[in-house]
Amino acid sequence: MSIDFNDDHTPLGYLLTFRAYGTWLHGDKRGSVDRLHKRFGSPMLPPSERRNQIERRLLKQRPVKFDARQRDAIESAARETCTIRKWDCGP
């Protein structure tokens, strides 16, 4: 018998992700979770072009997009942290 989950509620691992400023706003067709509903399993906000336009107007600066060199530096720093802390970083 195979168990695909840890039934004592201890995480088997964490998936850490982040987005650069302004690149995934509420109203986006990919969905989002607002600060009042940010718990695991919360329903995502539905796509809304109007809300996305409002969110874009609220930005204090242009969206930040990392180039290949910056993305490589971020990945390298994350992997270095995993090595120092003796964490399994995956592939």
Secondary structure, 3 states (H helix, E strand, C coil): CCCCCCCCCCCCCCCCCCCCCCCCCCCCCCCECCCCCCCCCCCCECCCHHHHHHHHHHCCCCCCCCCHHHHHHHHHHHHHHHHHHCCCCCC
